[in-house]
Amino acid sequence: MENQVCLDTDIMIDYLRGRLPGAQIYAQVVTELIPYTTYITKFELLCGASTSKEKKIIEECLLGFKILPFDELSSKEAARIYIELRQRGQLIGIRDILIAGIAIANGLHIATKNLKDFKRINRLSLWARD
């Protein structure tokens, strides 16, 4: 699944705000690869929208993405991640654990600026742009 990348929320926010490097990463993934994200990310984005115009912009930026649910396999992966991180005393945010579980369950790389937290997760493949 080299050409399939799941974008994390921070990349999407950078794109929506026109900030680098996230806006460049978003553009590269959308134009050169198969873009994925999660319903967790969609939830986070919509929580930050205060107007119907902002919600519409979010929906438009997700066009062409395959949006992945938190399903049975994802829940098992996320639980495994949570337990491992808790045992090591390295817990991260629960939504990041859910997103990572979805990415692992679907065999996807994840594009994020939050390397500090996501690097702690075994078996998670972080995407690096060319």
C-alpha positions in Angstrom: 0.0 0.0 0.0 2.9 2.3 -0.8 0.7 4.7 -2.7 -2.1 4.9 0.0 -1.6 7.4 2.8 -3.9 8.3 5.7 -3.7 12.0 6.6 -3.8 12.9 10.2 -5.8 15.8 11.5 -2.8 18.2 11.9 -2.1 17.9 8.1 -5.7 18.6 7.3 -5.8 21.7 9.6 -2.6 23.0 8.0 -4.2 22.6 4.6 -7.4 24.4 5.7 -5.4 27.3 7.2 -2.9 27.4 4.3 0.0 26.6 6.6 3.2 24.8 5.7 4.3 22.0 5.7 0.8 20.4 6.1 -0.6 22.2 3.1 2.2 20.9 0.8 1.8 17.3 2.2 -2.0 17.4 1.6 -1.4 18.6 -2.0 1.2 15.9 -2.7 -0.9 13.1 -1.3 -4.1 14.3 -3.1 -2.4 14.7 -6.5 0.1 11.8 -6.4 -1.3 9.1 -4.1 -4.5 7.6 -2.9 -5.7 9.8 0.0 -7.3 8.4 3.1 -8.4 9.8 6.4 -10.5 8.6 9.3 -13.9 9.5 10.7 -12.0 10.4 13.9 -10.2 13.1 11.8 -13.5 14.3 10.3 -14.9 14.5 13.8 -12.0 16.6 15.0 -12.2 18.9 12.0 -16.0 19.4 12.4 -15.6 20.1 16.1 -13.4 23.1 15.1 -15.9 24.5 12.7 -18.1 27.2 14.1 -20.1 28.2 11.0 -21.9 26.3 8.3 -19.5 27.9 5.8 -16.5 26.3 7.7 -18.3 23.0 7.8 -18.9 23.2 4.0 -15.2 23.9 3.4 -14.2 20.9 5.5 -16.6 18.6 3.5 -15.1 20.0 0.3 -11.5 19.3 1.4 -12.5 15.7 2.1 -13.9 15.1 -1.4 -11.9 12.3 -3.1 -10.8 10.8 0.2 -11.7 7.4 1.4 -12.8 8.0 4.9 -12.2 5.0 7.2 -14.4 4.0 10.1 -13.4 2.8 13.5 -14.4 -0.9 13.1 -13.8 -4.2 14.7 -10.2 -4.7 13.6 -9.4 -1.0 14.3 -10.7 -1.4 17.8 -8.5 -4.4 18.5 -5.4 -2.6 17.1 -6.2 0.6 19.1 -6.6 -1.5 22.3 -3.3 -3.2 21.6 -1.6 0.2 21.1 -3.2 1.6 24.3 -2.1 -1.3 26.4 1.5 -1.2 25.0 1.8 2.5 25.6 0.3 2.3 29.1 2.7 -0.5 30.1 5.6 1.6 28.9 4.3 4.7 30.6 4.1 6.5 27.2 0.4 7.1 26.7 -0.7 9.6 24.0 -4.0 11.1 23.2 -6.9 8.7 22.8 -7.9 10.1 19.4 -4.4 9.6 18.1 -4.5 6.0 19.3 -7.8 5.5 17.5 -6.4 7.0 14.3 -3.3 4.8 14.5 -5.4 1.7 15.1 -7.4 2.5 11.9 -4.2 3.1 9.9 -2.6 -0.2 11.1 -5.8 -2.2 10.6 -6.0 -1.0 7.0 -2.3 -1.4 6.2 -1.8 2.4 5.6 1.1 4.8 6.1 0.1 7.8 8.2 1.1 11.4 7.3 1.4 13.5 10.4 3.5 16.3 11.9 3.0 14.8 15.3 6.0 12.5 15.1 6.7 12.7 18.8 3.6 10.8 19.7 3.1 8.6 16.7 6.7 7.3 16.7 5.9 5.6 20.0 3.5 3.2 18.3 5.0 -0.1 17.1 3.9 -1.3 13.7 2.7 2.1 12.6 4.3 3.2 9.3 4.9 6.9 9.1 4.9 8.4 5.7 7.7 10.7 4.6 7.3 12.8 1.5 10.0 12.7 -1.2 
